[in-house]
Every structure is written in C-alpha cells, then in structure tokens.
Amino acid sequence: MEMKGYNMPEDLYYEENHYWVKPEGDLLVMGMDDFAQRLAGEIVYVQLPEDGKEIKKGKKFAKVESGKWLGKVNGPVDGEIAAVNEELEENPGLINSDCYGKGWMFKIKPADPAQIEELIKGVAAIEAWLTADIEKYASQG
C-alpha cells in the first residue's frame, strides 16, 4: 500500500523503529521497512546473530549500517532467532532493492505469539505512526 510516498504493506505488523514483522507458520519473518531503508541510504552491513540467540521485546539484538547511519534492531517480541538471511552478508543492498522480499533479515520463533498484537497494525494505525515519524525526521533535517 502506498502511504505518504512509501510502500507500507497493510498486511504486515510494524515495530516502532521501522521493522516489519510477518507471521509465517509458527515463525515471524522480520525486515526493515521502506521508510527506514530510504532514510538510512545504501545498507552496507547487517549484523546477523547466531541461530538460537534469545531476544527480548524492545531490546537490541543486532545492528544495521549504511554509509551515513548506524541503526539498532530491537526485538519485536520475546523469542529466539530461528534463521537469518545469510545472503545479506554478501549483499546487504538487498534490503534497499527488495526490503519486503529478498531483503528479509531474521526469522524469529516467538515465546508468546500473542505479543505480535502489540505491534502497529492496520491502515489507520500505520498512517498515524508513519505521519508522525515523517514529521519528526523532517524537523531534524
């Protein structure tokens, strides 16, 4: 779905720092959304934690770097890393070219799948959050 010039699929859940989450069987697939990858610029490095690493909702578990930016990746839910997109080691730019597809970052086995309902979801909620962040970053520029 096109929203304020950004591609923000309405069927995804969003973590407040602009990472998307999509249920896939008993796992959650996670990646960087269109707003974040455009703000960051060309992604040059993604820290890929080991499979089995425990993560906590709201706590940093990885980082992403571009030429001008260093970002942290926080857990969207409590759980553990089930898989990482190893293609990003060789080609982190997949996040820029296909952030909702080949540029996925992590697969998470949630400790409590109901925690996903605490994320941002639905057209009205996504639009309000995105609008606020566009204004926030515009005023910082």
ABEGO torsion letter per residue (X at the ends): XBBGGBBBBAABBBBAAGBBBBBBEABBBBBBBAAAAAAAEBBABBBBBBBGBBBBBGBBABBBBBAABBBBBBBABBEBBABBBAAAAABAAAAAABAABAABABBBBBABAAAAAABBBEAAAAAAAAAAAAAAAAAAX
